[in-house]
Each structure stands twice: as C-alpha cells, then as structure tokens.
C-alpha cells in the first residue's frame, strides 16, 4: 500500500535530480567555453543605461 505512493514519488524525485544535474553540466560547459555566449558572464563592463 505504501509502495503505490512511494514509487511514483521516488521516480519524480529521480527525474528532477537528473534534470538538475544535466542543467548544471550544461551551464558549466557554457561557463568554461570561451567560444560560447554565456548568460552568466556578460562581456559589457559599462554601467547599465539609465532612463
């Protein structure tokens, strides 16, 4: 009886953890590759434009 709730929860948890791991690897790949654009490392060193 408990397995009918525990098994789907475990599958969901594993799915989310694998997706988070894959996203982290992708972000680190872009972060360390000088030829790719990274949202983490903007190249503009100027202050933002004020209105």
C-alpha positions as a Markdown table, in Angstrom:
| # | Residue | x | y | z |
|---|---|---|---|---|
| 1 | Unk | 0.0 | 0.0 | 0.0 |
| 2 | Unk | 2.8 | 2.4 | 0.8 |
| 3 | Unk | 4.7 | 1.5 | -2.4 |
| 4 | Unk | 1.9 | 2.8 | -4.5 |
| 5 | Unk | 2.7 | 6.3 | -3.2 |
| 6 | Unk | 6.4 | 5.9 | -2.6 |
| 7 | Unk | 7.4 | 4.6 | -6.0 |
| 8 | Unk | 5.9 | 7.5 | -8.1 |
| 9 | Unk | 7.3 | 10.0 | -5.7 |
| 10 | Unk | 10.8 | 8.3 | -6.0 |
| 11 | Unk | 10.5 | 8.3 | -9.8 |
| 12 | Unk | 9.6 | 12.0 | -9.8 |
| 13 | Unk | 12.4 | 12.9 | -7.4 |
| 14 | Unk | 15.0 | 10.9 | -9.6 |
| 15 | Unk | 13.7 | 12.7 | -12.7 |
| 16 | Unk | 14.1 | 16.1 | -11.2 |
| 17 | Unk | 17.5 | 15.3 | -9.9 |
| 18 | Unk | 18.7 | 14.0 | -13.3 |
| 19 | Unk | 17.3 | 17.2 | -15.0 |
| 20 | Unk | 19.0 | 19.4 | -12.4 |
| 21 | Unk | 22.3 | 17.5 | -12.9 |
| 22 | Unk | 22.1 | 17.8 | -16.7 |
| 23 | Unk | 21.3 | 21.5 | -16.5 |
| 24 | Unk | 24.2 | 22.1 | -14.2 |
| 25 | Unk | 26.6 | 20.3 | -16.6 |
| 26 | Unk | 25.2 | 22.4 | -19.5 |
| 27 | Unk | 25.7 | 25.6 | -17.5 |
| 28 | Unk | 29.2 | 24.7 | -16.6 |
| 29 | Unk | 30.0 | 23.7 | -20.2 |
| 30 | Unk | 28.9 | 27.1 | -21.4 |
| 31 | Unk | 30.6 | 28.9 | -18.5 |
| 32 | Unk | 34.0 | 27.4 | -19.3 |
| 33 | Unk | 33.9 | 27.6 | -23.1 |
| 34 | Unk | 35.3 | 30.9 | -24.4 |
| 35 | Unk | 33.6 | 30.5 | -27.8 |
| 36 | Unk | 30.0 | 30.3 | -26.5 |
| 37 | Unk | 27.8 | 33.1 | -25.2 |
| 38 | Unk | 27.1 | 32.7 | -21.6 |
| 39 | Unk | 24.3 | 34.4 | -19.7 |
| 40 | Unk | 26.5 | 34.1 | -16.6 |
| 41 | Unk | 29.4 | 36.1 | -17.9 |
| 42 | Unk | 28.2 | 39.2 | -19.8 |
| 43 | Unk | 31.1 | 41.0 | -21.7 |
| 44 | Unk | 29.9 | 44.5 | -21.2 |
| 45 | Unk | 31.7 | 46.3 | -18.4 |
| 46 | Unk | 29.8 | 49.5 | -18.7 |
| 47 | Unk | 27.2 | 50.5 | -16.2 |
| 48 | Unk | 23.6 | 49.9 | -17.3 |
| 49 | Unk | 21.9 | 52.7 | -19.2 |
| 50 | Unk | 19.7 | 54.9 | -17.1 |
| 51 | Unk | 16.5 | 56.4 | -18.4 |
